[in-house]
Structures are given as structure tokens and as C-alpha cells.
Amino acid sequence: MALARIHADVAAVRSLTEDVRELTLALTEPSTIDFCAGQYLHLLIPAPQPGQRPLKRAYSICSSPSERGRITLLANLVKGGPGSAYFFSLKAGDQVKLDGPTGQFVLDQKTARDYLFIAMGTGIAPIKSMIIHLCEQNSRRPMQLCWGLRSQRDSYYQELFHALAAEHPEFSYAPTLSQPTDGWDGLRGRVTHILPDLIHTVANLEVYLCGSQHMIADVKAILRTKGLCPIHTEKFY
Ligand SMILES: Cc1cc2nc3c(=O)[nH]c(=O)nc-3n(C[C@H](O)[C@H](O)[C@H](O)COP(=O)(O)OP(=O)(O)OC[C@H]3O[C@@H](n4cnc5c(N)ncnc54)[C@H](O)[C@@H]3O)c2cc1C
């Protein structure tokens, strides 16, 4: 089935780090959408050259489903990539077209298992939507976020997740930096490095993984050594 076409205005652009940007889109037609936390939209990329075809790139919705008329998307700059170059070229007031929402990377709220969210870089986008949604619902299921970033300079949304963890006792947050600079007293190493010590059993876990295919394969292999549990994945590349 064809996805619905969405028209939106860029309402705000935030540079979160040197190579990560967040767009806030105000939907114009339709003026609201319904989506499940974790779903994504296809952003239409105008043809780079005359005579070439327009492109589409998937971007996960980073904001909560409760914000139906204003959504945020998050992207990192990929060298030579037309999609991220377009994303980074957008300014407040620009008009964009998207198709969707779509995707199966959504919360299973039927089981009573604890949530373990593992994200690499901008793989936080769908997971942020899920965590905010669960907090808004006052979910009582314990949830832990393990997010791998490079260094303090490459970190963002830290205040948000620390504030959510302070407000919601069932939510715990463990950022880990692979290349921390001086003064970092948190976890060190990639998520695959810290996971074996962080998780002792998966018996009561429901896991959500988002990032590169290598990260997903490596994390799955580590989790399998701890037993079997449902694992949901979203592969960005
Ligand atoms: C379901 C889904 C949801 C996605 N959601 C997001 C999102 O929320 N935020 C986001 O930044 N990206 C997301 N992506 C990736 C995004 O769709 C594009 O692939 C990405 O922006 C690069 O597009 P490009 O045209 O600039 O580069 P391309 O020409 O498509 O790719 C160039 C090269 O970069 C690699 N690459 C692709 N994405 C990345 C990346 N993020 N980091 C490093 N290397 C990469 C590709 O494997 C390829 O080798 C998602 C992908 C999928 C399938």
C-alpha cells in the first residue's frame, strides 16, 4: 500500500554536535499524523542534478507520538551522501515532503519484560521517541538505555535523558563513550565492550537495538551468550 504524502515546514534547526542535526517539522498537509513510537518517515530528496531522479531516505521520528503536528528528525552527516547533505542544507522556513509513517520497530507493550534499549549514535532517534512515550504513559516496566557515542563533544540529549532518569525511577540511563577525553567518569568503550558486564541475564528482557548492521550483529551475539529473549532491531545502514 502506498504511504501517505506529508507536507511540512521546517520550524527549527538545531546543530547538536559538529555533525549531528535535529530538524523540527511543523506538518501542514495533513496538519497532524498518528504514528507509533519507533516508526520512520521517508524524506524526499530533490534530484541532485537536472535529469536525475529524486531520492528518498528514511529518518526515524525522534519525538513522541503525543506530538501529532510537530515532529523532530535527527541525522548525522554522511560524507558524500545526498540524503544527509540535503538534511543538513535545510533551514527554518523551508518546505519538505515526506512519506509515511511506516516501520515495524515498535514497542511490544503486551509482555511484562523489562526494556533494554541499545543505541549507537543517531540510532537514538526511534528509541528516544519510545522512551519519552513510555515515560508519558507512566509505564511501570523497568527500562534501561545504553547509548554509545564517541566523546563528550559528540554527545547530545544528555540533559534530557538524565532528567527523565531523575523523574522516572523505573528508567535508568548509561551513556558510554568510545573515545572520552579528560574528565569523563562514566562508562568507557563501545556498547559491545560494556554490555557483557552491564547485563548478566536476558531472562526477563525485551531488547530494542538501533544502529549499524555491525553493531546489531555484535550486540545480538553477546546477548545470545546470556540466553534467549525477544530482540527488535532497526538497521540504519
Ligand atoms: C528505517 C531507517 C531509519 C533511519 N533513520 C535514520 C535516522 O533517524 N537518522 C539518521 O541519521 N539516519 C537514519 N537512517 C539512515 C538514512 O536513511 C540514510 O541512509 C543516511 O542519512 C545516509 O544517507 P545519504 O544519502 O547521506 O548517504 P548514502 O549515499 O545513502 O550512504 C553513503 C554511505 O554511508 C553509509 N551510511 C548510511 N547511513 C549512515 C549513518 N547514519 N552513519 C554513517 N554511515 C552511514 C551507507 O552505508 C553508505 O555506505 C535510517 C535508515 C533506515 C533504513
The ligand as an SDF file (V2000), in Angstrom:
LIG
                    3D

 53 58  0  0  0  0  0  0  0  0999 V2000
   14.4950    2.5480    8.8080 C   0  0  0  0  0  0  0  0  0  0  0  0
   15.6450    3.5400    8.7610 C   0  0  0  0  0  0  0  0  0  0  0  0
   15.6220    4.6300    9.5990 C   0  0  0  0  0  0  0  0  0  0  0  0
   16.6820    5.5540    9.5560 C   0  0  0  0  0  0  0  0  0  0  0  0
   16.6770    6.5880   10.4380 N   0  0  0  0  0  0  0  0  0  0  0  0
   17.7390    7.4280   10.4650 C   0  0  0  0  0  0  0  0  0  0  0  0
   17.7980    8.4790   11.4340 C   0  0  0  0  0  0  0  0  0  0  0  0
   16.8650    8.6940   12.2240 O   0  0  0  0  0  0  0  0  0  0  0  0
   18.9140    9.2630   11.4410 N   0  0  0  0  0  0  0  0  0  0  0  0
   19.9630    9.0500   10.5680 C   0  0  0  0  0  0  0  0  0  0  0  0
   20.9680    9.7900   10.6290 O   0  0  0  0  0  0  0  0  0  0  0  0
   19.9240    8.0830    9.6430 N   0  0  0  0  0  0  0  0  0  0  0  0
   18.8460    7.2690    9.5720 C   0  0  0  0  0  0  0  0  0  0  0  0
   18.8030    6.2860    8.6290 N   0  0  0  0  0  0  0  0  0  0  0  0
   19.8390    6.2820    7.5740 C   0  0  0  0  0  0  0  0  0  0  0  0
   19.3790    7.2500    6.4720 C   0  0  0  0  0  0  0  0  0  0  0  0
   18.2170    6.7360    5.8280 O   0  0  0  0  0  0  0  0  0  0  0  0
   20.4170    7.4650    5.3730 C   0  0  0  0  0  0  0  0  0  0  0  0
   20.9070    6.2200    4.9640 O   0  0  0  0  0  0  0  0  0  0  0  0
   21.5790    8.3130    5.8600 C   0  0  0  0  0  0  0  0  0  0  0  0
   21.1300    9.6310    6.1980 O   0  0  0  0  0  0  0  0  0  0  0  0
   22.6470    8.4340    4.7470 C   0  0  0  0  0  0  0  0  0  0  0  0
   22.0280    8.8470    3.5610 O   0  0  0  0  0  0  0  0  0  0  0  0
   22.9010    9.5740    2.4620 P   0  0  0  0  0  0  0  0  0  0  0  0
   22.0710    9.7160    1.2360 O   0  0  0  0  0  0  0  0  0  0  0  0
   23.5000   10.8230    3.0390 O   0  0  0  0  0  0  0  0  0  0  0  0
   24.1040    8.5760    2.2100 O   0  0  0  0  0  0  0  0  0  0  0  0
   24.0950    7.2850    1.2770 P   0  0  0  0  0  0  0  0  0  0  0  0
   24.5740    7.6480   -0.0750 O   0  0  0  0  0  0  0  0  0  0  0  0
   22.7530    6.6120    1.3710 O   0  0  0  0  0  0  0  0  0  0  0  0
   25.1270    6.3820    2.0470 O   0  0  0  0  0  0  0  0  0  0  0  0
   26.5200    6.5950    1.9460 C   0  0  0  0  0  0  0  0  0  0  0  0
   27.2350    5.5900    2.8260 C   0  0  0  0  0  0  0  0  0  0  0  0
   27.0520    5.9150    4.2080 O   0  0  0  0  0  0  0  0  0  0  0  0
   26.6030    4.7930    4.9720 C   0  0  0  0  0  0  0  0  0  0  0  0
   25.6650    5.3250    5.9830 N   0  0  0  0  0  0  0  0  0  0  0  0
   24.3240    5.4240    5.8750 C   0  0  0  0  0  0  0  0  0  0  0  0
   23.7900    5.9900    6.9810 N   0  0  0  0  0  0  0  0  0  0  0  0
   24.8370    6.2620    7.7770 C   0  0  0  0  0  0  0  0  0  0  0  0
   24.9340    6.8320    9.0690 C   0  0  0  0  0  0  0  0  0  0  0  0
   23.8300    7.2630    9.7530 N   0  0  0  0  0  0  0  0  0  0  0  0
   26.1710    6.9750    9.6090 N   0  0  0  0  0  0  0  0  0  0  0  0
   27.2770    6.5630    8.9400 C   0  0  0  0  0  0  0  0  0  0  0  0
   27.2320    5.9860    7.7240 N   0  0  0  0  0  0  0  0  0  0  0  0
   26.0460    5.8320    7.1520 C   0  0  0  0  0  0  0  0  0  0  0  0
   25.9560    3.8710    3.9550 C   0  0  0  0  0  0  0  0  0  0  0  0
   26.0980    2.5310    4.3740 O   0  0  0  0  0  0  0  0  0  0  0  0
   26.7550    4.1430    2.6920 C   0  0  0  0  0  0  0  0  0  0  0  0
   27.9030    3.3310    2.6640 O   0  0  0  0  0  0  0  0  0  0  0  0
   17.7600    5.3670    8.6430 C   0  0  0  0  0  0  0  0  0  0  0  0
   17.7570    4.2600    7.7870 C   0  0  0  0  0  0  0  0  0  0  0  0
   16.7220    3.3510    7.8410 C   0  0  0  0  0  0  0  0  0  0  0  0
   16.7420    2.1570    6.9160 C   0  0  0  0  0  0  0  0  0  0  0  0
  1  2  1  0
  2  3  1  0
  2 52  2  0
  3  4  2  0
  4  5  1  0
  4 50  1  0
  5  6  2  0
  6  7  1  0
  6 13  1  0
  7  8  2  0
  7  9  1  0
  9 10  1  0
 10 11  2  0
 10 12  1  0
 12 13  2  0
 13 14  1  0
 14 15  1  0
 14 50  1  0
 15 16  1  0
 16 17  1  0
 16 18  1  0
 18 19  1  0
 18 20  1  0
 20 21  1  0
 20 22  1  0
 22 23  1  0
 23 24  1  0
 24 25  2  0
 24 26  1  0
 24 27  1  0
 27 28  1  0
 28 29  2  0
 28 30  1  0
 28 31  1  0
 31 32  1  0
 32 33  1  0
 33 34  1  0
 33 48  1  0
 34 35  1  0
 35 36  1  0
 35 46  1  0
 36 37  1  0
 36 45  1  0
 37 38  2  0
 38 39  1  0
 39 40  1  0
 39 45  2  0
 40 41  1  0
 40 42  2  0
 42 43  1  0
 43 44  2  0
 44 45  1  0
 46 47  1  0
 46 48  1  0
 48 49  1  0
 50 51  2  0
 51 52  1  0
 52 53  1  0
M  END
$$$$
